[in-house]
Amino acid sequence: MLTKKLNQLSLKLERPNIDISRIPWEFFPVLTFEAVQVVDVSNCPMLHLEAAIECFSKSSPSLTTLKSAYILNFRTMKLHQLLQRCPLLSDIDLTVDSTPLLPAKVSVISSFPAVVLQTSTSFNEETCPAVPAFHFSRRLSNITKLILEGRTEIYDSDLQNIAECCPSLCCINLNACTSITDFGISVLILKCVELHSIFACDTSFGHNCVLSLCRDISRFDAVAMKMANHTNSLAFKLQILHIGGCKVINETSLLELISQTHRIRSLCLRKTQLVDNSLYKFSGSSLEMLDVSDTKVSCHAVSHVVRRNPHLKCLIARGCRHLLQEENDNLENSPVLSYNCPVLYYELEEYCNLEEISLGWGFSLFSLEALRPTIKMLRTFVVGLGGSLGEDGLKLVPIFCPWLETLILYFQVVSDSVSSAPRLRKLKLERVSAQMTNDDLLTLTQNCMNLTELSLVGCRFLNSGLWRSNCQGAWELRNFIIRAASRMTLLRKVAVDVCDAKDGDFDLPDFPDRNFLRIVKIARCNLKRRTLDSTKFGPCTTPVHAETLILTWDSKKLSRTVVKERL
């Protein structure tokens, strides 16, 4: 019966200007699944939102969770229609890939005018008026978890509507929502007194947000009226707080906020103005994840937190130069000093069983040996700039960490061979094995037979001749990206670190068959002479990075931006 109806409407459905919302869906058979509570339509680029909402409302009346990640045509302005049709929804995931154009990471040289999107199916403005993304009735208040990560089309007005209409909101993910402001986020926090999980990395989360979190909420919460001091604040109830990359928060505000996060389980403060005084004010004992990477904290301050949190499973401290400070005199007789390791390693060995660790400055083979008791269950291991694992250390990693699944090395000096690691699933070597050849790569893959992800950056001898013969210029590269997006339907990101676009601008127009493609990054170079390295044919030239061209699509437009950084 369904096939017959589809055949009758086949010509209509194939028309480029068809309005899906006006198809007589009542003529189709509808199967009802009373028990279905979760529907996942993530990675479905051809999904017609209007038809899907109509289907969900009739077939799954008990729907409480909708996962629709990585769908650009799932416009947030349609969310109110979804909630009207499915009033029991409490958990919605609208994640898209985060833009690389984060203020804390790049320096913008120029930004090209936005281009209106061309889509393979028309968009009827009459059926979807220009209203705020979350313009829906106050009675729709069942939403407790909302994930909007990467949605740059979300603005303060949308957050205000969420705050007014979702008083039961407990978890909000605004990571990389770069169009919202400190004030907009603070309004949401001020009105949603049930919040216990906030993800706001790489946003404008700042002083106003801290004031909202640290305010006295006893007049809103009858239970809180019985408490005293800072226990009346929303910060005291927080379980998750991720504000990495939010550099607008000053040291004073951070200290005030951290001193009140007593129940926190997961805390991300990477690339903030975090200093030792703030960490020393942290009094919580429930931490499972701590990220202080690229901050000014010392090993003593981190050790203070580790000592109080025996349930810590994940420590991320890569890029912390101050971890190299001298040892605490109180540990003068500790055997750990024979390894020349910081006091931090002693505290980790004493109190924690880690599943993930990320370190850089000061980390060495001796550090690895000192950490052996605490990394026996390790699954993710990252060594960054300032660390020196070495070839001997690399061979010990699979022995010390038999359950290791992810290994990431940045700027290490190791050979081109890797010892056997049969459980390893993800391997990333960035600026590690510059001399690696195709034969070396074959040896590596034979030693890591279960790899599902492999990233090799800075290995200039891998297939170098083939690459140079097949990339003759910007036109070939342009066609390659278009073909890749049309044939690899799940491809979301393309990054090319070549010099094919060095002569002038790179023209990649908006095209309807890009499917999931959202981000294209092209490193552009200039050729410079090397005066100290000349041959009988004259001075040699080498490509030097000049800038990176970034093209990003959201649900509304295509944008072109040029930045200084190599991304």
Secondary structure, DSSP 4 states (H G I P E B T S, - for coil): -HHHHHHHTHHHHHSTT--GGGS-GGGS-----TT--EEE-TT-TT--HHHHHHHHHHH-TT--EEE-TT-TTS-GGGHHHHHHH-TT--EEE---PPPS--TTT--EEEEEEEEE---SS---TTTS-S--TT---TT-----EEE-TT-TT--HHHHHHHHHH-TT--EEE-TT-TT--HHHHHHHHHH-TT--EEE-TTS---HHHHHHHHSB-TTT-TTGGGS-GGGGBHHHH-SEEE-TT-TTS-HHHHHHHHTT--S-SEEE-TTS---HHHHHT---S--SEEE-TTS---HHHHHHHHHH-TT--EEE-TT-GGGGSPPPGGGTT-GGGGGT--HHHHHHHHH---SEEEE-TT-BHHHHHHTGGGSTT--EEEE-TT-B-HHHHHHHHHHH-TT--EEEEES----S-----TT--EEEEESS-TT--HHHHHHHHHH-TT-SEEEEES-TTTTHHHHHHH--SHHHHHHHHHHHHHHSTT--EEEE-SSTT-SS-------GGGTT--EEEEEEEEEEEEEEEEETTEEEEEEEEEEEEEEEE-SSEEEEEEESS--
